[in-house]
C-alpha cells in the first residue's frame, strides 16, 4: 500500500528542485507525468558520467515517473498539456516568471478549468520582488543567501557546499507544501498556487546562524569544521585519518575527558560549561588536537564510543554507501532500467513508514517512453491521432 495512490501529478519541471520533489511523491505512490521537451530534461546531458547515454544526474531525481515528450512550442502540444492539467491533482513547474502565461499554462488559466488543481511554481526568487524575473541557479543562490560566507576555512575563500543544497531543500519544501495544500483541499475543495523560491528557502535554511546575527548584530564567520556555538564539536585529525567529535552537552564533555584519561580537563572549571569552552575554544582545541594525533582514528572511535561520546569517521561517498548501517537501512534501491538493466539508486528516507512506506515505482524513464501510454489512457487518443501529432512535431513517440 502507498500513501499517495491515485494522486496524479503533471511535472513540467527540469533539473533538480522540482524533479526531486516529484520523485519523492512518486516514491509515495503518486503517478507522475513528466513532460519533457523533444530534447529532454537538461540533466539528461549533464555529465559525465554516462552509461549507455544515460546520465547519473538524471537518474538521481527521476525515478518512478512517466516521460512524455511534448513540444510546448506547438499549439497542439500545449493543448495536450492543458488537457492533462484538467485531469491532474498537482502541477509542478520551474519556468521563469511569466513564461507559461504566454502558453496559457499559468495558474490562472488552468485553475479556471480545474479549480481543484494545486499548482507549484519553483523559481529562483519567487513571483514578486525586484529580482522575480531573474533566473535562479543553486550555486548563485548559495552565494547570495549567505551560506557560502559561512562555509570553508576561516582563512580560506567562501566555499560552495558539495551538492546542490538549496535545490534539494527547495524540493523538500515543495513536497511539504504540496501535501499541505492537498490536505486543505479535502476541506475547501479548492486548489491553490504555491510560490516557491530558492532564495526564500536558502535564507530560511540559515536557521541558528541567521538568528544569532539577528540577536547580536554580529556577522557569523567561516569556521571550517568547527561549530560556532558548541565546543568541542568539529573534525579532528587522528594519527592517520579524520573523524568528527560531536560533544553536544556538558555531560558528554565530562565523558570525553574520562575517555582521554585527562581528568584535569574536567576539573578546570573554565571548561565545565559549554559557554566557557566556547570562550576558550583555541586553547582547548589545541590540547585535544595534540591528544588525538597520538593514536589511529579507529582506535579513538572505539574508545569514544565505549564511553558514550558521539564520534564518527569522516567518510568519502564510497565509504558512506558501504557502511553496514547503510545496508541495514536499505539506503540503496535496485531498479530495472530499460537500457541499463539492474541499476542502483539512492533510496527514499521515507521507506520506513510502518503502513505506507515509500517504494520505487519504477526506473527513471527514457525520453518519451510513456508518451503513447499516457495520452492514450488519459486523453483517449487513437494510434492514428498520436501519429499525426508526431508528424506535426507536437510529440515524440518511442
ZIHUNOR-V974355 format. One record per backbone hydrogen bond with DSSP energy under -1.0 kcal/mol. NH is the residue of the N-H (numbers start at 0). CO is the residue of the C=O. If there is no record, write none. Layout:
# ZIHUNOR-V974355
nh = [NH	NH]
co = [CO	CO]
This chain:
# ZIHUNOR-V974355
nh = [3	4	6	8	9	10	11	19	20	21	22	23	24	25	26	28	29	30	32	33	34	35	39	43	44	50	53	55	58	59	60	63	64	65	67	69	70	73	77	78	79	80	81	82	83	84	85	86	88	89	90	91	92	98	103	104	109	110	113	116	117	118	119	120	121	122	131	133	140	141	142	143	144	147	149	155	158	158	164	167	168	169	170	171	172	173	174	175	176	177	178	179	180	181	182	183	184	186	187	188	190	193	195	197	198	200	201	202	203	204	205	206	208	210	211	212	213	214	215	216	223	225	233	235	237	238	242	243	244	245	246	252	253	254	255	256	257	258	259	260	261	264	265	266	267	270	276	277	278	279	280	283	284	285	286	287	288	289	290	291	292	293	294	299	300	301	302	303	304	305	306	307	308	311	313	319	320	321	326	327	328	329	330	332	334	336	340	342	344	346	350	352	357	358	368	369	370	373	374	375	376	377	378	380	385	386	387	388	389	390	391	392	393	395]
co = [27	1	3	30	89	32	91	15	16	17	18	19	20	21	22	25	24	6	8	65	10	67	36	40	41	53	50	48	54	55	57	361	61	31	33	35	393	70	73	74	75	76	77	78	79	80	81	83	7	7	117	9	119	95	100	99	105	106	109	113	88	191	90	193	92	195	128	130	136	137	138	139	140	141	146	152	147	150	162	163	164	165	166	167	168	169	170	171	172	173	174	175	176	177	178	179	180	183	183	184	114	118	120	122	123	196	197	198	199	200	202	203	205	206	207	208	209	210	211	212	151	222	244	242	240	294	235	311	233	309	231	248	249	250	251	252	253	254	255	257	256	261	262	262	263	267	272	273	274	275	277	279	280	281	282	283	284	285	286	287	288	290	291	295	296	297	298	299	300	301	302	304	303	243	241	315	316	317	322	323	324	326	325	344	342	340	336	334	332	330	347	349	349	26	365	66	367	369	370	371	372	373	374	374	381	382	383	384	385	386	387	389	388	68]
